Amino acid sequence: METEIYSNIHYGTVPYISVDFAKKYASESAISSYFDELFNEAATLRKTVSQQKLLGELELRLLHTKGRFYIYQGHYNIGVEAMEQLLKHTEITGNGKMKIRAHRNLVYYAIQTTQPSIMKKHLDAGMKIIRQENDTLEQGIYCRLYGLYHIMMGAYDTAESFLLQSLTIFTGYLDAENKYLANIAYAHNYLGESYRRQGMYEKACSEFQLAVQLCSGKETNCEAILHCNYGQTLFAMGRYGMARSEFNKSEQTFNSFWGLTGRAKTLVYLALYAAWDGNDADSVEKIRLAESFSNTLGDRTEKTLLNLLKWYLKEYLSVNRRETGLLDSMLQDSAETYLSLAYENAKSIDGFYELEWSHTAKKLPKMLPQELR
């Protein structure tokens, strides 16, 4: 139950798997088998133990942990089904806390698949129960997620109001263990995202710097996402060298934890830097990895970003020809086709979620930036 407990207390966005657990169950199939063993054991105990209420609580936590893991890995058919089962069980048992968590994890599913309408549905359902349960900590998490929803919809003032509410709640719960710092960090992260999307880059940088500082060394991969977001802001400002440093930190942190969210975004930018370096083999490898992660999660903004990268590289290669031909071989379509795919995919996104690079891609240099030579 380490995953279930840690993910709920420390960080309201992704589950954390300990190093010892990962060493013992090193593959996804092994973890799947582990879940099966636990559920089979629970079914056996149902026939033998007298404390049925306690066992029922354990089964709810198992469903919660299973759903979180599979949603985070992009296996939505298994993860969403587990959360829907959890919701049905909580209707019977009246366990409001677990019902709140189930809705919250379905919000994460909607975030990863860029479906704001589904996100809003579960946010509203969860917040209704939160008010009934008077659960202040969950209110803090939901306020942060409402903030992200309104960022996705372009309602930045409303988003800021929710994010400040979240910060107020979690700041009031800080203790010697600092176990809510990651939630505070991510509220600052979303404030940074809001400012970045509005072109308020200096304010965004201040928020990302604070978020990274708060999250540093807290054994979650939120730090990787924060470095990437900070890098994106610096990149949009034309500070390519500083941005590269942040993307490198992001990749290093991602490689230390189990998870896919945000990895494709980091890899896309590093693939661009590799192309600028003339290291086409590394660029191709990173693009392939980014495609794999993006396809697994079904993140449409990442797919758009990938097509924008391919469009740019086609334009870049028209000026900077390569002897190896590795990038040319991978980029079979025309620049116009990739750009068209990016914008066609953007039309299918529910809501006004900002498309990464939509404001900066056409401003990218056609030659290697001076500071990177």
C-alpha positions as CSV (number, residue, x, y, z in Angstrom):
1,M,0.0,0.0,0.0
2,E,3.0,2.3,-0.1
3,T,2.0,3.5,-3.6
4,E,-1.5,4.3,-2.5
5,I,-0.5,6.1,0.7
6,Y,2.4,8.1,-0.7
7,S,0.6,9.2,-3.9
8,N,-2.4,10.5,-2.0
9,I,-0.5,12.4,0.7
10,H,2.6,13.8,-1.0
11,Y,1.7,14.5,-4.6
12,G,-1.7,14.9,-6.1
13,T,-0.8,14.2,-9.7
14,V,1.3,11.0,-10.1
15,P,1.9,7.8,-8.1
16,Y,5.4,7.2,-6.7
17,I,6.9,3.7,-6.7
18,S,9.8,3.1,-4.2
19,V,13.2,2.0,-5.4
20,D,12.9,-1.3,-3.4
21,F,9.5,-2.0,-5.0
22,A,10.8,-1.2,-8.5
23,K,13.7,-3.5,-8.0
24,K,11.5,-6.4,-7.0
25,Y,8.8,-5.8,-9.6
26,A,11.0,-4.4,-12.4
27,S,8.5,-4.8,-15.3
28,E,5.0,-3.8,-16.0
29,S,3.9,-7.4,-16.4
30,A,5.4,-8.2,-13.0
31,I,3.4,-5.4,-11.4
32,S,0.3,-6.6,-13.2
33,S,0.8,-10.1,-11.8
34,Y,1.4,-8.5,-8.4
35,F,-2.0,-6.8,-8.5
36,D,-3.6,-10.1,-9.5
37,E,-2.0,-11.8,-6.5
38,L,-3.3,-9.2,-4.2
39,F,-6.8,-9.3,-5.5
40,N,-6.8,-13.1,-5.3
41,E,-5.5,-13.0,-1.8
42,A,-8.3,-10.6,-0.8
43,A,-10.9,-12.9,-2.4
44,T,-9.6,-15.8,-0.3
45,L,-9.6,-13.7,2.8
46,R,-13.2,-12.9,2.2
47,K,-14.1,-16.5,2.9
48,T,-12.0,-16.8,6.1
49,V,-11.7,-13.6,8.1
50,S,-14.3,-12.0,10.3
51,Q,-13.3,-8.4,9.8
52,Q,-15.2,-7.9,6.6
53,K,-15.4,-4.1,6.9
54,L,-11.6,-3.8,7.2
55,L,-11.1,-6.1,4.3
56,G,-13.6,-4.1,2.2
57,E,-11.5,-1.0,2.9
58,L,-8.4,-2.8,1.8
59,E,-10.0,-3.8,-1.5
60,L,-11.0,-0.2,-2.1
61,R,-7.4,0.8,-1.6
62,L,-6.3,-1.9,-4.0
63,L,-8.6,-0.7,-6.7
64,H,-7.4,2.9,-6.2
65,T,-3.8,1.9,-6.5
66,K,-4.4,-0.3,-9.5
67,G,-6.4,2.5,-11.3
68,R,-3.8,5.1,-10.5
69,F,-0.9,3.0,-11.8
70,Y,-2.6,2.0,-15.1
71,I,-4.0,5.5,-15.9
72,Y,-0.5,6.9,-15.3
73,Q,1.0,4.4,-17.7
74,G,-1.6,5.1,-20.4
75,H,-3.5,1.8,-20.1
76,Y,-6.8,3.6,-19.8
77,N,-9.1,0.6,-20.4
78,I,-7.7,-1.1,-17.2
79,G,-7.2,2.1,-15.2
80,V,-10.5,3.8,-15.9
81,E,-12.4,0.5,-15.3
82,A,-10.7,0.2,-11.9
83,M,-11.8,3.7,-11.0
84,E,-15.3,3.1,-12.2
85,Q,-15.5,-0.1,-10.1
86,L,-14.2,2.0,-7.2
87,L,-17.0,4.5,-7.6
88,K,-19.6,1.7,-7.7
89,H,-18.2,0.2,-4.5
90,T,-18.1,3.6,-2.7
91,E,-21.8,4.1,-3.6
92,I,-22.5,0.9,-1.7
93,T,-20.1,1.5,1.2
94,G,-20.6,5.2,1.5
95,N,-16.9,5.8,1.6
96,G,-16.7,9.5,0.6
97,K,-13.0,9.8,0.8
98,M,-12.4,7.1,-1.7
99,K,-15.1,8.4,-4.0
100,I,-13.3,11.8,-4.0
101,R,-10.0,10.1,-5.0
102,A,-11.7,8.1,-7.7
103,H,-13.1,11.2,-9.3
104,R,-9.7,12.9,-8.9
105,N,-7.9,10.1,-10.8
106,L,-10.5,10.3,-13.6
107,V,-9.5,14.0,-13.7
108,Y,-5.9,12.9,-14.2
109,Y,-7.1,10.6,-17.1
110,A,-8.8,13.6,-18.7
111,I,-5.7,15.8,-18.3
112,Q,-3.4,13.2,-19.9
113,T,-5.8,12.7,-22.9
114,T,-6.6,16.4,-23.2
115,Q,-10.4,16.2,-22.5
116,P,-11.4,19.3,-20.5
117,S,-15.1,18.4,-20.5
118,I,-14.5,15.1,-18.8
119,M,-12.1,16.8,-16.4
120,K,-14.8,19.3,-15.5
121,K,-17.4,16.6,-15.0
122,H,-15.3,14.8,-12.4
123,L,-14.0,18.0,-10.8
124,D,-17.6,19.1,-10.1
125,A,-18.6,15.6,-8.9
126,G,-15.7,15.4,-6.5
127,M,-16.0,18.9,-5.2
128,K,-19.6,18.2,-4.3
129,I,-18.6,15.3,-2.1
130,I,-15.7,17.3,-0.7
131,R,-18.1,19.9,0.6
132,Q,-20.3,17.2,2.2
133,E,-17.2,15.6,3.8
134,N,-15.6,18.9,4.8
135,D,-12.3,17.6,3.5
136,T,-10.0,20.6,3.4
137,L,-6.9,18.9,2.0
138,E,-8.8,17.4,-0.9
139,Q,-10.3,20.9,-1.5
140,G,-6.7,22.2,-1.8
141,I,-5.9,19.5,-4.5
142,Y,-9.2,20.1,-6.4
143,C,-8.7,23.9,-6.3
144,R,-5.3,23.3,-8.0
145,L,-6.9,21.1,-10.6
146,Y,-9.7,23.6,-11.2
147,G,-6.9,26.1,-11.8
148,L,-5.4,23.9,-14.5
149,Y,-8.8,23.4,-16.1
150,H,-9.4,27.1,-16.4
151,I,-5.9,27.6,-17.8
152,M,-6.8,25.0,-20.4
153,M,-9.9,27.0,-21.2
154,G,-8.0,30.3,-21.3
155,A,-9.8,31.7,-18.2
156,Y,-6.6,32.9,-16.6
157,D,-8.0,35.2,-13.9
158,T,-10.3,32.4,-12.7
159,A,-7.4,30.0,-12.8
160,E,-5.3,32.3,-10.6
161,S,-8.0,32.6,-8.1
162,F,-8.3,28.8,-7.7
163,L,-4.6,28.4,-7.5
164,L,-4.2,31.0,-4.8
165,Q,-7.0,29.2,-2.8
166,S,-5.0,26.0,-3.1
167,L,-1.8,27.7,-1.9
168,T,-3.6,29.2,1.1
169,I,-5.0,25.8,2.1
170,F,-1.7,23.8,1.8
171,T,0.4,26.6,3.3
172,G,-1.7,26.2,6.4
173,Y,-1.0,22.5,6.7
174,L,2.8,22.6,6.5
175,D,4.5,20.7,9.2
176,A,8.0,19.4,10.2
177,E,7.8,16.7,7.5
178,N,6.9,19.2,4.8
179,K,4.8,16.5,3.2
180,Y,2.5,18.9,1.3
181,L,5.4,20.9,-0.4
182,A,4.9,19.1,-3.7
183,N,1.3,20.3,-3.8
184,I,2.4,23.8,-3.1
185,A,5.1,23.5,-5.8
186,Y,2.6,22.4,-8.3
187,A,0.3,25.3,-7.6
188,H,3.2,27.5,-8.4
189,N,3.9,25.5,-11.5
190,Y,0.4,26.1,-12.8
191,L,0.7,29.8,-12.0
192,G,3.8,29.7,-14.1
193,E,2.0,27.9,-16.9
194,S,-0.8,30.6,-16.7
195,Y,1.7,33.4,-17.0
196,R,3.7,31.6,-19.8
197,R,0.6,31.2,-21.9
198,Q,-0.1,34.9,-21.5
199,G,3.4,35.8,-22.6
200,M,4.3,37.0,-19.1
201,Y,7.6,35.2,-19.2
202,E,9.5,36.9,-16.4
203,K,6.6,36.2,-13.9
204,A,6.4,32.7,-15.2
205,C,10.1,32.1,-14.6
206,S,9.8,33.3,-11.0
207,E,7.0,30.8,-10.4
208,F,8.9,27.9,-12.0
209,Q,12.0,28.7,-10.1
210,L,10.1,28.6,-6.8
211,A,8.3,25.4,-7.8
212,V,11.6,23.7,-8.6
213,Q,13.2,24.9,-5.3
214,L,10.2,23.5,-3.3
215,C,10.2,20.2,-5.1
216,S,13.9,19.6,-5.2
217,G,15.0,16.3,-3.6
218,K,11.5,15.3,-2.6
219,E,11.7,11.9,-4.5
220,T,8.9,12.6,-7.0
221,N,9.2,13.0,-10.7
222,C,7.3,16.3,-10.4
223,E,10.7,17.9,-10.5
224,A,11.2,16.6,-14.1
225,I,8.0,18.2,-15.2
226,L,8.9,21.5,-13.5
227,H,12.3,21.6,-15.2
228,C,10.7,21.0,-18.6
229,N,8.1,23.8,-18.0
230,Y,10.7,26.2,-16.9
231,G,12.8,25.2,-20.0
232,Q,9.9,25.9,-22.3
233,T,9.5,29.4,-20.9
234,L,13.2,30.1,-21.3
235,F,13.0,28.7,-24.8
236,A,10.1,30.9,-25.7
237,M,12.2,33.9,-24.5
238,G,15.1,32.8,-26.9
239,R,17.3,31.8,-24.0
240,Y,18.3,28.6,-25.7
241,G,21.4,27.7,-23.6
242,M,19.6,28.2,-20.3
243,A,16.6,26.3,-21.6
244,R,18.8,23.4,-22.7
245,S,20.1,23.1,-19.1
246,E,16.6,22.7,-17.8
247,F,15.6,20.1,-20.4
248,N,18.7,18.1,-19.5
249,K,17.8,18.2,-15.8
250,S,14.3,17.1,-16.8
251,E,15.5,14.2,-18.7
252,Q,17.9,13.1,-16.0
253,T,15.1,13.2,-13.4
254,F,12.7,11.4,-15.7
255,N,15.2,8.6,-16.1
256,S,15.2,8.0,-12.3
257,F,11.5,7.5,-11.9
258,W,8.7,5.3,-13.3
259,G,6.3,7.3,-15.4
260,L,5.5,8.8,-18.8
261,T,3.6,12.0,-18.2
262,G,5.6,14.9,-19.7
263,R,8.5,12.8,-21.0
264,A,7.6,13.3,-24.7
265,K,7.7,17.1,-24.3
266,T,11.2,17.1,-22.9
267,L,12.4,14.7,-25.6
268,V,11.0,16.8,-28.4
269,Y,13.0,19.8,-27.3
270,L,16.2,17.7,-26.7
271,A,15.7,16.3,-30.2
272,L,15.8,19.8,-31.6
273,Y,19.0,20.6,-29.7
274,A,20.5,17.3,-31.0
275,A,19.7,18.4,-34.6
276,W,21.2,21.8,-33.9
277,D,24.4,19.9,-32.7
278,G,24.5,17.9,-35.9
279,N,23.8,14.7,-33.9
280,D,21.1,13.4,-36.2
281,A,21.2,9.8,-34.7
282,D,20.4,11.2,-31.2
283,S,17.7,13.5,-32.6
284,V,16.0,10.5,-34.4
285,E,16.2,8.4,-31.3
286,K,14.6,11.0,-29.1
287,I,11.8,11.7,-31.7
288,R,11.1,7.9,-31.8
289,L,11.0,7.7,-28.0
290,A,8.7,10.8,-27.8
291,E,6.4,9.3,-30.4
292,S,6.2,6.1,-28.3
293,F,5.4,7.9,-25.1
294,S,2.9,10.2,-26.7
295,N,1.1,7.4,-28.4
296,T,0.9,5.4,-25.2
297,L,-0.6,8.3,-23.2
298,G,-2.7,9.7,-26.1
299,D,-1.7,13.3,-25.3
300,R,-2.9,15.3,-28.3
301,T,-0.9,18.4,-27.3
302,E,2.3,16.3,-27.4
303,K,1.3,14.9,-30.9
304,T,0.9,18.5,-32.1
305,L,4.3,19.4,-30.7
306,L,5.9,16.5,-32.4
307,N,4.4,17.5,-35.8
308,L,5.5,21.1,-35.3
309,L,9.1,19.8,-34.6
310,K,9.0,17.7,-37.8
311,W,7.8,20.7,-39.7
312,Y,10.6,22.9,-38.3
313,L,13.3,20.2,-39.0
314,K,12.2,19.9,-42.6
315,E,12.6,23.7,-42.9
316,Y,15.9,23.5,-41.1
317,L,17.3,20.7,-43.3
318,S,16.5,22.7,-46.4
319,V,19.1,25.1,-45.3
320,N,21.4,22.7,-43.4
321,R,21.9,19.6,-45.5
322,R,23.2,16.4,-43.8
323,E,25.5,13.8,-45.2
324,T,24.0,11.0,-43.1
325,G,20.4,11.5,-44.3
326,L,19.1,10.0,-41.0
327,L,16.6,12.8,-40.4
328,D,15.7,13.0,-44.0
329,S,14.9,9.3,-44.0
330,M,12.6,9.7,-41.0
331,L,10.9,12.8,-42.2
332,Q,9.1,11.4,-45.3
333,D,6.4,14.0,-45.6
334,S,6.7,17.6,-46.6
335,A,7.0,20.5,-44.2
336,E,3.5,21.7,-45.2
337,T,2.1,18.2,-44.4
338,Y,3.5,18.2,-40.9
339,L,2.3,21.7,-40.2
340,S,-1.2,20.8,-41.5
341,L,-1.2,17.7,-39.3
342,A,-0.3,19.8,-36.3
343,Y,-3.2,22.2,-36.8
344,E,-5.6,19.5,-37.9
345,N,-4.9,17.7,-34.6
346,A,-5.3,21.0,-32.7
347,K,-8.9,21.3,-34.0
348,S,-9.8,18.0,-32.3
349,I,-8.7,19.2,-28.9
350,D,-11.7,19.9,-26.7
351,G,-11.2,23.4,-25.3
352,F,-8.7,26.1,-25.8
353,Y,-5.6,24.3,-24.5
354,E,-2.5,26.1,-25.7
355,L,-0.6,24.2,-28.3
356,E,3.1,24.2,-27.4
357,W,5.2,26.1,-29.9
358,S,2.1,27.7,-31.5
359,H,3.6,31.1,-30.7
360,T,7.2,30.3,-31.1
361,A,7.7,27.6,-33.8
362,K,7.7,30.1,-36.7
363,K,10.2,32.3,-34.9
364,L,12.8,29.5,-34.4
365,P,16.1,30.2,-36.1
366,K,16.8,28.6,-39.5
367,M,20.5,28.4,-38.5
368,L,22.1,27.2,-35.3
369,P,21.7,29.9,-32.6
370,Q,25.0,31.8,-31.9
371,E,25.0,30.9,-28.3
372,L,25.0,27.2,-29.1
373,R,27.8,27.2,-31.7
